[in-house]
């Protein structure tokens, strides 16, 4: 681990450092770009002792600086390079000495906090360009997750749970429960991290047509995935804001039951080994992002457990219509098949007028009983049927 007591190198120049682009200053430049030998570098102030001002310095480029300024990249993310230098500058920005070290050997306490943007008015920023530029990404942090290693059992659980959650969170209702042969997301590995980074979905056109009651083109399906992604961020931010301001109300938890169910196994709480999870995506007008820390995640877990015992709202696609028993089975956006029990007179009416049929998209509200194979939903009122492609309801 680097420390100021280690042998330092002599200054490579007798000229003061000349900031080219001052990004943040307070009684002098604190974060700025400048030439550093043959390349452009980012300087970030990390400490002061006497006449020594210590800066963490990394090689950078225009893409990273633009993202940092726009709030699409955190300060920590902009410093996330394999090689780093610690430069001791005077108040006049004269080089007094410097050290070279690996990113992994730089003290954690001297780095900016995770997901903190350059300016205070920006709430949150991704810690890497891979997250900021992804169609959708999930980034995990925790005491046992490091650049060097992660426990194997934890890696397997997070990858498996992320796979299931991403498919459910991003799938339009008419694609609920579809297998990878119908659509899949090309994924990217991000070295030295636990980030699940996805590209736009690849959709099998033939299977798409088999799943929809009305013809849906590939272009319409792609738009539905993108809109569903936007809906996820809107609803997730709503839940996080409610949790951060106090507690999630029963009314909000009931309406967002499917979303809460889908993220249960990938958000932190006081019962698991995660400290935070960050969701990010490159949208049409900038980066979409939401951060769930341990305190927030614990409140979301508790809201979900509390609302499970009450009436909830669910969405899905009808797969089986059972006329003799006056019930139907739908595939929930939560991924499970659900046997839905509604008033007999409502079943007859909906079946006769053609609304209740295989492939129909449905919104139901009732008491849900989870079971190993197929859940059960008991509704006092008739379900609501949605157009195809549906509005972005979850």
Secondary structure, DSSP 8 states (H G I E B T S, - for coil): ---TTS--B--S-SS----SEEEEESSSEEEEEEEETTEEEEEEEEEEETTEEEEEEEE--HHHHHHHHHTSS-HHHHT--SEEEEEEE-TT--EEEEEEEEGGGS-GGGS--TT--SSTTS----SSHHHHHSSEEEEEE-TT--SS---HHHHHHHHHHHHHHHHHHHS-GGGTT--TTTEEEEEEE-TTS-EEEEEEEEE-HHHHHHH-SS---HHHHHHHHHHHHHHHHHHHHHHHHHHHHS---HHHHHHTHHHHHHHTTTS--TTSS-SEEEEEEEETTEEEEEEEEHHHHHHHHHHHHHHTTSEEEEEEEEEEEETTTTEEEEEETTS-EEEEE--HHHHHHHHHTT-SSTT-EEEEEEEEE--SS-EEEE-SS--EEE-SS--S--
